[in-house]
């Protein structure tokens, strides 16, 4: 088996981008992965998913200007490219910027025009071709001859698809089953579907559910091994140093081998939540955390346990996981919860949550296992108004008092079949002057063609939470439906595009 060349990935990427059918994307990916050498499998999967094994290599757009002419014949292997990228990342100290640029030119000098284009988009974060995790999972399973469920299970525990895919391709099911939850390595969080009210949520879950307060905070995953604690966000970023209150709370627990799922939130003296932006700003800040802790303290609430006392709990039903959580965590650190099959009781609980200033409830099936990284059918969120997390696909230049600002947003939901985004409508409502200025600068940085004098198309990365009055059928948009009276509530920097609501969940709200 010969080494796979970068040109093989570039051609596969082009084929995936040109083919909108999910099964066709899977077929293209599986064909390539089936002939990747074991040592290059992780690289290939990472590149095709739009990632680098090195994560960041310190190369900005300025370094990628004035690149050398391409060569005519493709010879660069994935290993050679990966090694050069690692060398680029390793440069530090005086003269590192010049050394990094020299290595970048050395790399691009060895590539054909198609390879250069592929690598430029990869380094620039612009490699979007519908090869999202769901498609890649199925492609890995097909190429490795393993059940898709085994790949998903391993991904739940390892958290990074390139490593899981490489294991599947080299060792099949046996290698996939060798993955275990590792304390200190974050797991992709389970996500919730939506329902219009508590009664509908109970019906979806078979009549009985545990209702929990839905806090308007930052999702966190806390890992403790002995005296060491690590805290991760829903996007798996390490924020340990930014949340000392949470670290202290976990260290005070009687169990020293534990992984918990929860939220941190800034509360006012009366116990009501601060605006989401206050919590988000506090958690994001890495400077003068001690002072911020005094002025904007964080509270922590846990609602699930993935591991306690060295025992993995992901495969247990929610009722047993929560019972274990209650034994390990004091009541004041637990998210308020009600187990009920009575819709009236559930709606009273929901109303009490709103009186306390929080978002709504999450209804959970007592039998649901932890579906990491997915919107499992076992969790359903209910809010007092229709809201969706959508992706901004483009923005239109404003006029009048919004002249010179990008204003009207084109909103899209994720299509789980193709991995693309389906436009559901536009909105310019809910945008303050401050938000208009911020999004104009941000969207211009994310701009990608084709654009015109009225519309700037952007890379689909920014998630925005919108409220709306309903969903109606509409021939104007590709999905055949449109949002009624959509308005922006806030941007969600804590969410990725792949976390956005799906077309299927929107379709359930059709009038």
Residue, then its C-alpha position, 0 to 999 in steps of 0.5 A: x500500500x503506497x502512502x496517500x498523497x495530499x493530492x488524493x485528499x484535495x481531489x476527494x475534498x473537491x468531490x465531496x464539495x460537489x456532491x450534495x448527497x450524504x451517501x455519496x459523501x460517505x462513499x467518497x470518504x470511505x474509498x479514500x480512507x480504505x487505502x490510507x496507511x495506518x500511520x497516516x489515517x489520523x492525518x487524513x481524517x483530521x484534514x478532511x474534517x477541516x482540522x489540523x492534528x497540531x490544532x494551531x501552528x501560529x500561521x496567520x493570513x499575512x504569512x500566507x501571502x505571496x506564496x511560491x509558484x506551484x509545482x506541476x507534479x504531485x509528490x507530497x505525502x501526508x506524512x511529509x506535510x504533517x511533519x513540516x506543519x509540526x516544524x512550523x508550529x515548533x518555531x519560537x523565540x527571536x527570528x521565529x516569524x521569519x523561520x516560520x515563513x521560510x518553512x511555509x514557503x518550503x511546504x507550498x513550493x512542494x505542492x501543486x496548485x490544487x494542493x495549495x488551494x486545499x491547504x490554504x483553505x485548511x489553514x484558514x479554517x475555510x474547508x467546509x464541504x459537508x464532511x461533518x462528524x456524522x458523515x465522517x463517522x459513517x465513512x470511517x465505519x464503512x471503510x473499517x468494516x465496523x458498526x457505526x455504533x461502535x465508532x460513535x461509542x469510541x468517539x464518546x469516550x475519546x472525544x476526537x474523531x481522527x484518533x478514533x477513526x485511526x483506531x477503527x481503520x487499524x484495529x477494527x472493533x477490538x481497537x474501538x472497544x479499548x477506549x475508556x473514559x479518561x479523567x482529564x480528557x473531555x467528552x463531547x456533551x449530550x445535547x437536547x432537542x426542543x419541544x413547544x411546551x412541557x406537555x409535548x415534552x412529556x408526551x415525547x418521552x413516554x409520559x414520565x420525565x425528570x424536569x430540570x432547571x435550564x440555567x442561562x450559564x456556561x456548560x462545563x464538564x469537571x474532571x477530578x483525579x486525586x488533587x487535580x481538577x480540569x474544567x472544560x467547556x461544551x466546545x472542549x476548551x480548557x477553562x480551569x484557571x478561569x473558574x476557581x470557584x468550580x475547582x474548589x467545589x469539586x475538590x471539596x467533594x468526598x470522591x477523588x475520581x469523578x467526571x461531572x456535567x453542569x453549568x457555571x453562572x453568575x447570580x445576583x445577590x437575590x439569586x436571580x441570574x445576571x445576563x448571559x453576557x456577564x457570565x460569558x465575559x467572566x468565564x472568558x477572561x484569563x486576566x485578573x481572575x481573583x479580582x473578577x471573582x470578587x466582583x462577579x462570583x460564579x455559582x456552579x450547578x451539576x446535573x449529570x455524572x459521567x464517572x464516579x469513584x472510578x466507575x464509568x456511568x455513561x451507559x447507565x439510565x439517567x435515573x441511576x446516573x442521577x442517583x449516583x450524582x446525589x450521593x456524591x454531590x451536596x444538594x446545594x450544588x445540584x440543579x433543581x429537579x422534579x420527576x413527574x408524569x403530571x403535565x399540570x405539575x410539570x407546568x407549575x415547575x416550569x413557571x417557577x423556573x421562569x419566576x426565578x429568572x431562568x430559561x426554562x426546563x430540560x425534560x429527561x427520560x429516566x431511561x436515557x443513556x448519555x448520548x455524548x456529542x448528539x441531540x439525543x431523543x432522551x433530552x428535550x428543552x422547553x423555553x417560554x418562547x420559540x428559540x433556535x440556535x441558527x448559523x449566519x450564512x450571509x448579511x446584507x448592508x444596511x441603509x438609513x441609520x444602519x448605512x455602512x453596517x452589515x444588518x439583515x442576517x441570513x439564517x440557516x439550520x443544519x441539515x444532518x443528511x448533507x452536513x450543509x445549512x438550509x436557509x430559513x429566512x432573514x432578520x434585522x430585528x433585535x440588533x443594537x448599535x453595539x451589536x451591529x458594529x461588532x458583527x460588521x467587523x466579524x463578518x467581514x473577517x469571515x467573508x467568503x465569495x460569492x458576495x455582491x454590493x448588497x450581500x456579504x456571504x460568510x463562512x458558516x461559523x457564527x451561531x446566533x440564538x433567535x426568537x420567533x413566533x412560529x414556522x410557516x411553509x414558504x416556497x421562497x427558501x430551499x427548506x420549504x419553510x420560513x421563520x415568522x417574525x424572527x429576532x436576534x436574542x444573542x450570539x452564542x460564542x460557546x457553540x459551534x456550527x455543528x451544534x446548531x439546531x437541525x432542519x428536522x427540529x425546525x420542521x416539527x414546529x411547522x404551523 
